């Protein structure tokens, strides 16, 4: 399974076209695919058009009999019912502050240029002049950043409904929406905030509700009217509302006095707002942060935020998710994440040949399995790279590994998948060993370990060489170096031959620059990867 994970509320990548809509009258988020941002039509103190990371609702209305410029199909308004108009000031031509009936309101055409993606244009049948500047007759396009321009300058836009936007966010959260409970019922769950990728728990001094990365179970008991009492297991305490010092969520109720209702979050299957009345005012559970006092309640959910979006995940579904991490080197992306992923049971499908050296990098800490010899680079003198024994395998750090038996896959239990790779640099950056979680090519001039005639071999990359996930390569700061030699700090023979072109460094003496010496004199040489002193 290929993993592409993202923190909610941040752009992981271009929102896929499966979430786009075709133009029609209605309310949308207008998404600039080029920039990965959303069209802004209103602001608190500014009134010029711009792009934002967070979406703002824009309503498309059929032009009808509206007096407007542009000749297109739809006029655009923000959530204050002000329309986008043309008008010149300070280098800007687009403004969102036109009142209904304003003759300078623009009517837009959505010109298809891909899979439900469009350029947005207006067509002026007569020139428009204001404040000493003129827009000529012709078609003008909405640009990527702040203005109108030519077709070549046009931004690429998509229309995304509110429901589709939040469905996309749910699909991109750390725990996929396929593991969410769609209809709450009595039982034991984890209550998961998708924006913070955190679980509700009874924390702080015991009275506060908090969020943490590791799961904490909650028990839901029906009140018989569609709401639920939320109890913290192994305790006699319930989640409640109550105002004190600016906080409205507490965990110290001693009985079933506070029933919480789960309502659909923007129509997205599996996402809910969670509310409980306080003095006849609904209080909605939302996330302020992670830690003690990290969960609060508010009177009205912000329509454009995911702080109020919660998922119920059953104990069984969480266990299934834990066991779903199959990291395969046959995938283009073996692993990719923008946040650490806690308490999972991954299996890594990475084949390693027995009794020869293989490179390896994995995204979690693990003890060295029985039968594996694992080494890491410790020094580089400009020509010879020395390895020492590793005491364990650390997430994101590359190693060379020699198993006594052929490896096809290996697993771990209850680990944290860590998002970052950590190349190992030795001798003040003179040589770097770099791991990769994705398939790609090795930089020219680097070195890779492969298998030649059943023996590990070190190759210098002089042309395009592909590399699979969960492997590593070596890069030297001096690109003119003809070759490097490998040695172990315990004087053990490496068993790694050095291949240079068609020649194989084996059965001979080589100086520290990797040159074969037919008649060695006194000095230090490399023989089959081992340093040898000739006296």
C-alpha positions as CSV (number, residue, x, y, z in Angstrom):
1,X,0.0,0.0,0.0
2,X,1.4,3.4,-0.9
3,X,1.1,6.0,1.8
4,X,0.5,9.6,1.0
5,X,-0.3,11.4,4.2
6,X,-0.9,15.0,5.2
7,X,-1.7,17.2,8.1
8,X,-5.2,18.5,7.9
9,X,-5.6,22.2,7.0
10,X,-2.3,22.3,5.0
11,X,-1.9,21.6,1.3
12,X,-0.3,18.2,0.8
13,X,-0.4,18.4,-3.0
14,X,-2.8,19.5,-5.7
15,X,-6.3,18.6,-4.6
16,X,-7.3,15.7,-7.0
17,X,-9.7,16.4,-9.9
18,X,-12.1,13.8,-8.5
19,X,-13.2,16.5,-6.0
20,X,-13.8,19.2,-8.7
21,X,-17.2,20.2,-10.1
22,X,-18.4,21.6,-13.4
23,X,-19.6,25.3,-13.4
24,X,-23.2,25.7,-12.3
25,X,-25.1,28.1,-10.2
26,X,-24.2,27.4,-6.5
27,X,-21.6,28.0,-3.8
28,X,-18.1,26.8,-4.2
29,X,-14.5,27.3,-3.2
30,X,-12.6,28.5,-6.2
31,X,-9.3,26.8,-6.1
32,X,-6.2,27.9,-8.0
33,X,-4.6,24.6,-9.0
34,X,-1.3,26.3,-10.1
35,X,-0.7,27.9,-6.6
36,X,-2.6,25.4,-4.4
37,X,-4.6,28.3,-2.9
38,X,-8.2,29.6,-2.9
39,X,-9.7,32.7,-4.4
40,X,-10.5,35.4,-1.8
41,X,-13.4,37.7,-2.5
42,X,-13.8,39.5,0.8
43,X,-11.6,40.6,3.7
44,X,-11.8,42.3,7.1
45,X,-10.0,45.5,6.1
46,X,-8.8,44.9,2.5
47,X,-11.0,44.7,-0.5
48,X,-8.7,43.6,-3.3
49,X,-8.7,40.2,-4.8
50,X,-6.1,37.7,-3.6
51,X,-5.3,34.0,-2.9
52,X,-5.5,32.4,0.5
53,X,-4.5,29.0,2.0
54,X,-7.9,28.6,3.6
55,X,-11.0,28.5,1.5
56,X,-13.7,31.2,1.3
57,X,-17.1,30.5,-0.1
58,X,-17.9,32.1,-3.5
59,X,-21.4,32.0,-5.0
60,X,-21.9,31.7,-8.8
61,X,-25.1,33.2,-10.0
62,X,-26.3,33.0,-13.6
63,X,-25.9,36.4,-15.2
64,X,-29.6,36.6,-16.2
65,X,-30.8,40.2,-16.7
66,X,-28.0,41.7,-14.5
67,X,-26.4,44.7,-16.0
68,X,-22.7,43.8,-16.1
69,X,-19.5,43.8,-18.1
70,X,-17.8,40.7,-19.5
71,X,-20.4,38.9,-21.5
72,X,-19.8,35.6,-19.5
73,X,-22.2,33.2,-17.8
74,X,-21.8,33.8,-14.1
75,X,-21.2,36.7,-11.7
76,X,-19.3,36.0,-8.5
77,X,-20.1,37.1,-5.0
78,X,-18.5,36.5,-1.6
79,X,-20.2,35.8,1.7
80,X,-21.2,39.5,2.1
81,X,-23.2,39.4,-1.2
82,X,-20.8,41.8,-2.8
83,X,-19.8,41.0,-6.4
84,X,-16.5,41.1,-8.2
85,X,-16.2,44.2,-10.3
86,X,-13.7,45.9,-12.5
87,X,-12.2,49.2,-11.3
88,X,-8.7,50.6,-11.3
89,X,-6.8,51.7,-8.2
90,X,-3.2,51.2,-7.2
91,X,-2.4,48.8,-10.0
92,X,-5.4,46.6,-9.3
93,X,-8.3,45.9,-11.7
94,X,-10.3,43.4,-9.7
95,X,-12.4,44.3,-6.6
96,X,-15.0,42.4,-4.6
97,X,-17.1,45.3,-3.3
98,X,-19.7,45.9,-5.9
99,X,-23.3,46.1,-4.7
100,X,-26.1,44.4,-6.6
101,X,-26.9,46.4,-9.7
102,X,-23.5,48.0,-10.0
103,X,-22.8,48.4,-13.8
104,X,-19.2,47.4,-13.3
105,X,-19.9,43.9,-12.0
106,X,-18.0,41.3,-14.1
107,X,-19.6,38.3,-15.8
108,X,-17.2,35.4,-16.1
109,X,-16.6,32.6,-18.6
110,X,-15.2,29.3,-17.4
111,X,-13.0,28.1,-20.3
112,X,-12.2,24.3,-20.0
113,X,-8.5,23.5,-20.2
114,X,-8.3,20.1,-18.5
115,X,-10.2,17.6,-16.3
116,X,-12.7,20.0,-14.7
117,X,-10.1,22.8,-14.6
118,X,-10.7,26.2,-16.2
119,X,-9.3,29.6,-17.0
120,X,-11.6,32.4,-16.0
121,X,-12.1,35.3,-18.4
122,X,-14.1,38.4,-19.1
123,X,-14.7,39.9,-22.6
124,X,-15.0,43.7,-22.8
125,X,-17.0,44.9,-25.8
126,X,-15.8,48.5,-25.1
127,X,-12.8,49.8,-23.4
128,X,-13.0,50.6,-19.6
129,X,-11.1,53.6,-18.3
130,X,-10.7,54.8,-14.7
131,X,-8.2,56.9,-12.9
132,X,-6.1,57.5,-15.9
133,X,-5.7,53.8,-16.9
134,X,-7.6,51.8,-19.6
135,X,-8.5,48.2,-20.1
136,X,-8.8,47.6,-23.9
137,X,-11.6,45.9,-25.8
138,X,-11.0,42.1,-25.8
139,X,-10.8,39.1,-23.5
140,X,-8.9,39.3,-20.2
141,X,-8.1,36.5,-17.8
142,X,-7.8,36.1,-14.1
143,X,-4.2,35.7,-13.2
144,X,-2.6,33.5,-10.5
145,X,-2.0,36.3,-8.0
146,X,-3.7,39.7,-8.1
147,X,-5.0,40.9,-11.4
148,X,-6.3,40.4,-14.9
149,X,-3.9,39.6,-17.8
150,X,-3.5,37.7,-21.1
151,X,-4.4,34.1,-21.7
152,X,-0.8,33.2,-21.3
153,X,-0.9,34.6,-17.8
154,X,-4.1,33.0,-16.8
155,X,-4.3,30.9,-13.7
156,X,-5.8,27.4,-13.7
157,X,-8.9,27.1,-11.5
158,X,-11.2,24.5,-10.2
159,X,-14.6,24.6,-8.5
160,X,-14.9,22.6,-5.3
161,X,-18.1,22.3,-3.3
162,X,-17.9,22.5,0.5
163,X,-18.8,18.9,0.9
164,X,-16.1,17.8,-1.6
165,X,-13.5,20.0,0.1
166,X,-14.1,18.4,3.5
167,X,-14.3,14.9,1.9
168,X,-10.8,15.6,0.5
169,X,-9.5,16.7,3.8
170,X,-10.9,13.6,5.4
171,X,-9.2,11.4,2.8
172,X,-5.8,13.1,3.4
173,X,-5.8,12.8,7.2
174,X,-3.4,10.6,9.1
175,X,-6.0,7.9,9.7
176,X,-7.9,7.4,6.5
177,X,-11.7,7.9,6.5
178,X,-12.2,4.3,5.6
179,X,-11.6,3.5,9.3
180,X,-14.2,6.0,10.6
181,X,-17.5,4.9,12.1
182,X,-20.3,6.3,10.0
183,X,-23.2,6.0,12.5
184,X,-22.4,6.5,16.2
185,X,-23.8,3.8,18.6
186,X,-23.1,2.7,22.1
187,X,-19.6,1.2,22.4
188,X,-15.9,1.9,22.9
189,X,-14.1,4.3,20.6
190,X,-11.3,6.7,20.0
191,X,-12.5,10.3,19.4
192,X,-10.1,11.7,16.8
193,X,-9.7,15.3,15.7
194,X,-8.7,15.3,12.1
195,X,-7.0,18.7,12.1
196,X,-4.6,18.0,14.9
197,X,-4.4,14.2,14.3
198,X,-4.9,13.9,18.0
199,X,-7.1,11.8,20.3
200,X,-9.3,13.1,23.1
201,X,-8.3,12.1,26.6
202,X,-8.7,13.0,30.2
203,X,-5.5,14.9,30.9
204,X,-3.8,17.8,32.7
205,X,-4.8,17.7,36.3
206,X,-7.6,15.3,35.6
207,X,-10.3,18.0,35.1
208,X,-9.2,19.1,31.6
209,X,-9.8,17.4,28.3
210,X,-6.7,17.2,26.1
211,X,-5.4,15.9,22.8
212,X,-2.5,13.5,22.4
213,X,-0.9,11.6,19.6
214,X,-1.5,8.1,21.1
215,X,-5.1,6.8,21.3
216,X,-7.2,6.9,24.5
217,X,-10.4,5.0,24.6
218,X,-13.8,6.5,25.4
219,X,-17.1,4.7,26.1
220,X,-20.3,6.0,24.5
221,X,-23.6,5.2,26.2
222,X,-26.9,6.2,24.6
223,X,-29.3,8.5,26.4
224,X,-32.2,7.1,24.4
225,X,-32.7,10.3,22.3
226,X,-29.9,10.1,19.8
227,X,-27.2,11.6,22.1
228,X,-24.5,9.9,24.1
229,X,-22.8,10.1,27.5
230,X,-19.0,10.0,27.0
231,X,-17.2,8.2,29.8
232,X,-13.4,7.8,30.4
233,X,-12.6,4.1,30.9
234,X,-11.3,2.8,34.1
235,X,-12.7,5.9,35.8
236,X,-16.0,7.1,37.0
237,X,-15.8,10.4,35.2
238,X,-17.7,11.8,32.2
239,X,-17.2,14.6,29.6
240,X,-19.2,17.6,30.5
241,X,-19.6,21.3,29.7
242,X,-19.2,24.0,32.3
243,X,-17.9,27.6,32.2
244,X,-14.8,28.5,34.3
245,X,-11.9,30.8,33.5
246,X,-12.7,30.8,29.8
247,X,-13.0,27.1,29.4
248,X,-16.1,25.1,28.6
249,X,-15.1,21.5,28.5
250,X,-14.3,19.4,31.6
251,X,-13.8,15.8,32.4
252,X,-15.0,15.5,36.0
253,X,-18.7,14.8,35.7
254,X,-19.6,12.0,38.1
255,X,-22.8,10.9,36.5
256,X,-24.7,10.8,33.2
257,X,-25.9,14.4,33.3
258,X,-24.3,15.7,30.0
259,X,-25.3,14.1,26.7
260,X,-23.4,14.8,23.6
261,X,-24.8,14.9,20.1
262,X,-22.9,13.8,16.9
263,X,-24.0,15.8,13.9
264,X,-22.7,15.4,10.3
265,X,-19.7,17.8,9.6
266,X,-20.5,19.5,6.2
267,X,-22.2,16.3,5.0
268,X,-18.9,14.3,5.0
269,X,-19.5,10.6,5.8
270,X,-17.7,9.7,9.1
271,X,-17.0,13.3,10.3
272,X,-19.0,14.9,13.0
273,X,-19.4,18.0,15.1
274,X,-19.8,17.1,18.8
275,X,-22.0,19.3,20.9
276,X,-23.6,19.6,24.3
277,X,-25.8,22.4,25.6
278,X,-24.7,24.7,28.4
279,X,-27.4,27.0,29.8
280,X,-29.5,26.3,26.7
281,X,-26.6,27.3,24.4
282,X,-25.0,24.6,22.2
283,X,-21.3,24.2,22.9
284,X,-19.3,22.5,20.2
285,X,-16.2,20.5,20.9
286,X,-13.2,21.9,19.1
287,X,-9.4,21.7,19.2
288,X,-7.2,24.5,20.4
289,X,-4.0,22.5,20.5
290,X,-2.3,19.4,21.9
291,X,-1.8,19.0,25.7
292,X,-3.5,19.9,28.9
293,X,-6.4,22.4,28.4
294,X,-6.0,21.5,24.7
295,X,-9.7,21.0,24.0
296,X,-12.4,23.6,24.4
297,X,-15.9,24.3,23.4
298,X,-17.5,27.1,21.4
299,X,-20.9,28.4,20.5
300,X,-20.8,28.3,16.7
301,X,-18.5,26.2,14.5
302,X,-16.4,28.2,12.0
303,X,-17.6,26.9,8.6
304,X,-14.1,27.1,7.1
305,X,-12.1,25.3,9.8
306,X,-11.5,21.6,10.6
307,X,-11.0,22.2,14.4
308,X,-14.6,21.1,14.8
309,X,-14.3,17.9,12.7
310,X,-14.2,14.7,14.7
311,X,-14.1,11.0,13.8
312,X,-15.2,8.1,15.9
313,X,-12.8,5.1,15.4
314,X,-13.8,1.8,16.9
315,X,-11.1,-0.2,18.7
316,X,-11.3,-2.9,16.0
317,X,-11.0,-0.4,13.2
318,X,-8.0,1.2,14.9
319,X,-6.3,-2.1,15.2
320,X,-7.0,-2.8,11.5
321,X,-5.4,0.5,10.6
322,X,-2.4,-0.3,12.8
323,X,-1.8,-3.4,10.7
324,X,-2.4,-1.8,7.3
325,X,1.1,-0.3,6.8
326,X,2.6,-2.5,4.1
327,X,5.7,-0.6,3.0
328,X,6.8,-2.1,-0.3
329,X,9.9,-1.3,-2.3
330,X,7.9,-2.3,-5.4
331,X,5.9,1.0,-5.1
332,X,7.2,4.2,-6.5
333,X,6.7,5.8,-3.1
334,X,7.4,3.3,-0.4
335,X,6.6,5.8,2.3
336,X,5.8,9.5,2.5
337,X,4.3,11.5,5.3
338,X,4.1,15.0,6.5
339,X,3.6,14.1,10.2
340,X,4.9,11.2,12.4
341,X,2.5,8.3,12.6
342,X,2.2,6.7,16.0
343,X,1.7,3.2,17.4
344,X,1.4,1.2,14.1
345,X,2.5,-2.3,13.1
346,X,4.3,-1.9,9.7
347,X,5.5,-4.6,7.4
348,X,8.4,-3.7,5.1
349,X,8.6,-5.7,1.8
350,X,12.3,-5.2,1.1
351,X,14.3,-8.1,-0.2
352,X,17.9,-8.5,1.0
353,X,20.3,-11.2,-0.3
354,X,21.9,-13.5,2.3
355,X,25.6,-13.3,3.2
356,X,26.2,-10.1,1.2
357,X,25.9,-6.4,2.1
358,X,22.7,-4.6,1.3
359,X,21.8,-0.9,2.0
360,X,18.8,-0.2,4.1
361,X,16.8,2.7,5.5
362,X,13.4,2.4,7.3
363,X,11.1,5.0,8.8
364,X,11.0,3.5,12.3
365,X,13.3,2.6,15.1
366,X,14.0,-1.1,15.5
367,X,16.3,-3.6,17.3
368,X,18.7,-5.5,15.1
369,X,17.1,-8.8,14.2
370,X,18.9,-12.1,15.0
371,X,21.2,-13.1,12.1
372,X,21.7,-9.5,10.8
373,X,25.0,-7.7,10.9
374,X,24.4,-4.0,10.7
375,X,27.1,-1.3,10.1
376,X,27.1,2.5,9.7
377,X,29.7,4.8,8.3
378,X,32.1,6.3,10.9
379,X,35.0,7.9,9.0
380,X,36.3,8.9,5.6
381,X,39.9,9.9,4.9
382,X,39.4,11.1,1.4
383,X,39.7,7.7,-0.2
384,X,38.6,5.0,2.3
385,X,35.2,4.9,4.0
386,X,35.3,3.1,7.3
387,X,32.2,1.4,8.9
388,X,31.6,0.5,12.5
389,X,29.0,-1.8,14.2
390,X,25.5,-0.2,14.8
391,X,23.8,-0.9,18.1
392,X,20.3,-0.5,16.6
393,X,18.5,0.7,13.6
394,X,17.3,4.3,13.9
395,X,14.4,5.7,11.8
396,X,15.6,7.6,8.7
397,X,19.3,6.7,9.1
398,X,20.9,4.5,6.4
399,X,23.0,1.4,7.1
400,X,24.6,-1.6,5.3
401,X,23.1,-4.9,6.4
402,X,24.3,-8.5,5.9
403,X,21.7,-11.1,6.9
404,X,22.6,-14.8,7.3
405,X,19.4,-15.8,5.5
406,X,17.6,-14.2,2.6
407,X,15.1,-11.6,3.7
408,X,11.8,-11.0,1.8
409,X,10.1,-8.8,4.4
410,X,10.2,-7.9,8.1
411,X,7.8,-6.3,10.6
412,X,7.6,-4.2,13.7
413,X,5.0,-3.7,16.4
414,X,3.8,-0.6,18.1
415,X,6.3,1.8,16.5
416,X,6.3,5.4,15.3
417,X,6.7,6.0,11.6
418,X,8.9,9.1,11.4
419,X,8.5,11.3,8.4
420,X,12.1,12.6,8.1
421,X,15.2,11.0,6.4
422,X,18.5,11.7,8.2
423,X,21.5,11.3,5.9
424,X,24.7,10.3,7.7
425,X,27.6,12.7,7.0
426,X,31.1,11.8,8.0
427,X,34.5,13.7,8.0
428,X,32.8,17.1,8.1
429,X,30.7,16.4,5.1
430,X,33.4,14.9,2.9
431,X,31.1,11.9,2.4
432,X,27.4,11.4,2.9
433,X,25.3,8.2,3.0
434,X,21.7,9.0,1.9
435,X,18.7,6.8,2.2
436,X,15.5,7.1,0.1
437,X,11.9,6.1,0.7
438,X,10.9,6.7,-2.9
439,X,12.1,5.3,-6.2
440,X,14.3,7.5,-8.3
441,X,17.8,7.8,-9.8
442,X,21.1,8.1,-8.1
443,X,23.1,11.3,-8.7
444,X,26.0,10.9,-11.2
445,X,29.3,10.6,-9.4
446,X,27.7,8.8,-6.4
447,X,28.3,5.2,-5.3
448,X,25.9,2.3,-4.9
449,X,26.3,-1.2,-3.5
450,X,25.1,-4.0,-5.8
451,X,25.7,-7.7,-6.3
452,X,28.2,-9.0,-8.8
453,X,28.9,-12.7,-9.2
454,X,27.3,-13.4,-5.9
455,X,29.5,-10.8,-4.1
456,X,28.8,-7.3,-2.8
457,X,30.2,-4.7,-5.2
458,X,30.6,-1.0,-4.9
459,X,29.9,0.9,-8.2
460,X,30.6,4.5,-9.1
461,X,27.6,5.9,-10.9
462,X,28.6,7.4,-14.3
463,X,25.2,7.1,-16.0
464,X,21.6,6.9,-15.0
465,X,21.1,4.3,-12.3
466,X,17.7,3.6,-10.7
467,X,17.2,3.1,-7.0
468,X,14.2,1.5,-5.2
469,X,12.8,2.7,-1.9
470,X,14.4,1.7,1.4
471,X,17.9,1.8,0.0
472,X,20.9,4.2,0.2
473,X,23.8,5.5,-1.8
474,X,27.1,7.4,-1.1
475,X,28.0,10.9,-2.3
476,X,31.5,12.4,-2.0
477,X,32.2,16.1,-1.8
478,X,35.1,15.7,-4.4
479,X,33.4,14.7,-7.6
480,X,36.8,14.0,-9.3
481,X,37.6,11.1,-7.0
482,X,38.0,8.1,-9.2
483,X,36.9,5.6,-6.6
484,X,36.5,5.0,-2.9
485,X,37.5,2.0,-0.8
486,X,35.6,0.4,2.0
487,X,37.0,-0.8,5.4
488,X,35.7,-1.9,8.8
489,X,37.1,-0.5,12.0
490,X,37.7,-3.9,13.5
491,X,39.9,-4.9,10.5
492,X,37.4,-7.4,9.3
493,X,37.4,-8.0,5.6
494,X,34.5,-6.1,4.1
495,X,33.8,-8.6,1.3
496,X,32.7,-5.6,-0.8
497,X,34.6,-5.4,-4.1
498,X,35.0,-2.0,-5.8
499,X,33.9,-2.0,-9.4
500,X,35.3,0.8,-11.7
501,X,34.2,0.5,-15.3
502,X,34.8,-3.1,-16.3
503,X,37.6,-3.6,-13.8
504,X,37.1,-5.3,-10.4
505,X,39.2,-4.4,-7.4
506,X,40.0,-7.9,-6.3
507,X,43.0,-10.2,-6.0
508,X,45.4,-7.3,-6.0
509,X,47.0,-4.4,-4.1
510,X,45.5,-0.9,-4.4
511,X,46.8,2.4,-3.0
512,X,44.5,4.7,-1.0
513,X,43.5,6.5,-4.2
514,X,42.1,3.2,-5.6
515,X,44.9,2.7,-8.1
516,X,46.1,-0.9,-8.7
517,X,49.7,-1.4,-7.7
518,X,51.5,-4.3,-9.5
519,X,54.6,-4.3,-7.4
520,X,53.7,-2.9,-3.9
521,X,56.5,-1.4,-1.9
522,X,56.5,-0.4,1.8
523,X,53.2,1.4,2.8
524,X,49.5,1.0,3.4
525,X,47.4,-0.7,0.7
526,X,43.9,-2.0,0.3
527,X,43.5,-5.7,-0.4
528,X,40.0,-7.0,-0.9
529,X,38.6,-4.1,1.1
530,X,41.0,-4.5,4.0
531,X,43.9,-2.2,5.0
532,X,47.2,-4.0,4.7
533,X,50.6,-2.7,5.7
534,X,53.5,-3.8,3.5
535,X,56.8,-3.6,5.4
